Amino acid sequence: MDISDLTPELLPYLGQAAYFELGMFENLAQAIRISPDLDAKEGLSVVAGRALAKHQGLVAEVRRRGGEPAEVMAPFAPALDDFRAKTMGADWHELLLTCYLAGGLLDDFFIRLSDGLPGDVGPRIAHLLGQGAGTDVLVTHLKAAIDGNPGLGSHLALWGRRLVGDTMLVARSAIPAAAPPVDGTTATAPPTATTPGEARIEPVFTELVAAHTRRMDGLGLTA
């Protein structure tokens, strides 16, 4: 489905995506800090570097258009900071799962929205966000932990199911026509379509949830 006409204006799009990637970098930096061993720290540094590179690439696009990155990102900081606080997780494994699932879902979403960006910006952004180098490190550590502790798998499956609701709210907020009312509550499942904009983009959200489910399946978790 073509949703290019639902893409936000360029600078707001870049500001939200850039701040999200900065938040993912901060999450990964925290994961490095609390990693159980040096091998994990080294591997996660690759993933953190990739998130930082995405942020820097988006910021460069803002500056290319005469924008001030901090000003362009500022409107999105409160909601995304709240999202990070809700999805940080209680321990290292929950944090890794957040980085893998939420990071993957929102990268997919911003790539899809990039189709509506002007000129050659969309393909550049799609290429930048599509570089998922290092995420195999997250999968490796999560699978090893799950394989060694079946009870952890059940726990992380619940966490993954919670993550999809909160992450989909962030995706919806990027599209004014599909944005849900902000009431400070935590979602437990993707909201149903209630507006024309939401109805049009619902098939895209369905695809995003399907990709989320495949990531969960790949870890042996029940979505």
C-alpha positions in Angstrom: 0.0 0.0 0.0 1.3 3.5 -0.9 1.3 5.7 2.2 3.7 8.3 0.9 1.2 11.0 1.3 1.0 10.2 5.0 4.7 10.9 5.5 5.3 13.8 7.8 7.1 16.9 6.6 10.8 16.3 6.1 12.3 18.0 9.2 9.8 16.6 11.7 10.4 13.1 10.1 14.2 13.5 10.5 13.9 14.9 14.0 11.8 12.0 15.3 13.9 9.4 13.6 17.1 11.0 14.8 16.0 11.2 18.4 14.8 7.7 18.3 18.2 6.4 17.1 19.9 8.5 19.7 17.8 6.8 22.3 18.7 3.4 20.9 22.4 4.3 21.2 21.8 5.3 24.8 20.1 2.0 25.5 22.9 0.1 24.0 25.5 2.1 25.9 23.6 1.1 29.1 23.6 -2.5 27.9 27.4 -2.3 27.4 27.8 -0.9 30.9 25.9 -3.7 32.6 27.1 -6.5 30.4 28.2 -9.6 32.3 31.5 -10.0 30.5 34.0 -8.4 28.2 33.0 -10.4 25.1 29.5 -9.1 25.4 30.7 -5.5 25.9 32.9 -5.7 22.7 30.1 -7.2 20.6 27.5 -4.7 21.7 29.9 -1.9 21.0 29.4 -2.7 17.3 25.6 -2.4 17.6 25.9 0.8 19.5 28.2 2.2 16.8 25.6 1.4 14.2 22.8 3.2 16.1 25.1 6.2 16.5 25.9 6.2 12.8 22.2 6.2 12.0 21.6 9.1 14.3 24.6 11.1 12.9 23.4 10.4 9.3 19.9 11.8 10.1 21.4 14.8 11.9 23.5 15.5 8.8 20.3 15.6 6.7 18.8 18.1 9.1 21.9 20.3 8.9 21.9 20.0 5.1 18.5 21.7 5.1 19.6 24.5 7.4 18.0 23.0 10.5 19.4 22.9 14.0 19.3 19.3 15.1 18.6 20.0 18.8 15.6 22.2 17.9 14.3 19.8 15.3 14.5 16.8 17.7 13.2 18.7 20.8 9.4 18.3 20.1 9.8 14.5 20.1 12.0 14.2 23.2 9.3 14.0 25.9 7.3 11.2 24.2 10.4 9.2 23.2 12.0 9.7 26.6 8.8 8.3 28.1 8.9 5.4 25.7 12.5 4.6 26.7 11.6 4.8 30.4 8.7 2.3 29.9 10.7 -0.1 27.7 14.2 0.0 29.3 13.5 -3.2 31.1 14.4 -4.5 34.5 17.6 -6.3 33.6 20.2 -6.9 30.8 18.1 -9.4 28.9 15.0 -7.3 28.8 17.1 -4.3 27.6 18.7 -6.4 24.8 15.2 -7.5 23.7 14.0 -3.9 23.6 17.0 -2.9 21.5 16.4 -5.8 19.1 12.6 -5.7 18.8 11.7 -2.0 19.2 14.8 -1.0 17.2 13.9 -3.3 14.4 10.2 -2.4 14.3 10.8 1.3 14.2 13.6 1.1 11.7 11.2 -0.8 9.5 8.6 1.8 10.0 10.8 4.8 9.3 12.1 3.1 6.2 8.5 2.6 5.0 7.7 6.3 5.7 10.8 7.4 3.8 9.0 6.6 0.5 7.2 9.9 0.8 10.2 12.1 1.4 11.2 14.6 -1.3 13.8 14.1 -4.0 16.5 11.6 -3.3 16.3 11.9 0.5 14.0 8.8 0.9 16.4 6.3 -0.7 19.3 7.7 1.3 17.4 7.4 4.5 16.2 3.9 3.7 19.7 2.8 3.0 21.0 4.4 6.2 18.3 2.8 8.4 18.4 -0.5 6.6 22.0 -1.1 7.7 21.4 -3.4 10.7 25.0 -4.5 11.1 25.6 -6.0 14.6 22.0 -7.0 15.4 23.2 -10.6 15.2 25.1 -10.0 18.4 21.8 -9.2 20.2 20.3 -12.4 18.8 23.3 -14.5 19.8 23.3 -13.3 23.4 19.5 -13.6 23.8 19.4 -17.1 22.3 22.2 -18.3 24.4 20.5 -17.0 27.6 17.1 -18.5 26.5 18.6 -21.9 25.6 20.3 -22.0 29.0 17.2 -21.0 31.0 13.8 -22.0 29.7 12.1 -19.9 32.4 13.8 -16.8 30.9 12.2 -17.6 27.6 8.7 -17.4 29.0 9.5 -14.2 30.8 11.0 -12.6 27.7 8.1 -13.7 25.6 5.8 -11.6 27.9 8.2 -8.7 27.6 8.2 -8.9 23.9 4.4 -8.9 23.7 4.4 -5.8 25.9 7.0 -4.1 23.7 4.9 -4.3 20.5 2.1 -2.2 21.9 4.3 0.6 23.2 6.4 0.6 20.0 3.4 0.8 17.8 2.2 3.9 19.6 5.5 5.6 18.7 4.9 4.6 15.1 1.4 5.9 15.1 2.5 9.2 16.6 4.7 9.8 13.6 1.6 10.1 11.4 -0.7 12.9 12.6 -3.7 11.4 10.8 -3.1 8.1 12.6 -1.8 9.3 16.0 -3.7 8.1 19.1 -4.7 10.4 21.8 -2.0 10.9 24.4 -3.4 9.8 27.8 -0.2 8.6 29.6 -1.3 5.0 29.6 0.8 2.0 28.5 -0.5 0.0 25.6 -0.7 -3.8 25.9 -1.8 -4.4 22.3 -1.8 -2.4 19.0 -4.9 -0.1 19.0 -7.6 -0.7 16.4 -8.1 1.7 13.5 -10.5 4.6 14.3 -9.7 7.2 11.7 -9.4 7.3 7.9 -5.6 7.8 8.2 -5.3 4.9 10.6 -7.5 2.7 8.4 -5.2 3.4 5.4 -2.0 2.6 7.3 -3.4 -0.4 9.2 -2.0 -2.9 6.6 1.5 -1.4 7.1 1.1 -1.8 10.8 0.0 -5.4 10.2 3.3 -6.0 8.2 5.3 -4.4 11.0 3.7 -6.7 13.6 4.3 -9.7 11.3 8.0 -8.8 11.2 8.1 -8.4 14.9 6.5 -11.8 15.3 9.2 -13.3 13.0 11.9 -11.8 15.2 10.3 -13.3 18.2 10.0 -16.7 16.5 13.7 -16.5 15.6 14.5 -16.3 19.3 12.1 -19.2 20.1 9.7 -16.8 21.8 5.9 -16.9 21.5 4.6 -13.6 20.1 
